[in-house]
Amino acid sequence: MNLREPAIDAPDDFYEALLKAHEGLDANASAALNARLVLLLAAEIGAQRRLCELIEMAKADDPEGNDQ
């Protein structure tokens, strides 16, 4: 993914917290948590144009090879 330097002070700590939030969740609950988190983060970013750019970046960097 072609991102700038992370704007997160401690990206490893964030990743650890994200993984911990998913502990013990089944696939449906995990997907629901991700969906809520995406909406909350989108509300924080707020810029429609940037959000659309990020969607395209995420689609282009599909580790499962499901690019459309």
Secondary structure by P-SEA (a helix, b strand, c coil): ccccccccccaaaaaaaaaaaaccccaaaaaaaaaaaaaaaaaaaccaaaaaaaaaaaaaaccccccc
